[in-house]
Amino acid sequence: MEDRFAGIRDFVLAVDKGSLTAAAAALGLTGSAVGKSISKLEARLGLQLLHSTTRRIDLTSEGEAYLLSCRRV
């Protein structure tokens, strides 16, 4: 069974670290794996949380609101 919180952990860490690559390094994963995890989370939520490029990530307005609720939990 897949950890339903993995996408949340990856999302918050990517925002905190400022990139998918940095989050992946902290988790011992590949950047692609972290990106896929966040994509699955976005699909489950029906929201786009991040705009990402090869150099940085930016939160969408929905991503900002979701991040705040993740931090409260």
Secondary structure, DSSP 8 states (H G I E B T S, - for coil): ---TTHHHHHHHHHHHHTSHHHHHHHHTS-HHHHHHHHHHHHHHHTS--EEE-SS-EEE-HHHHHHHHHHHH-
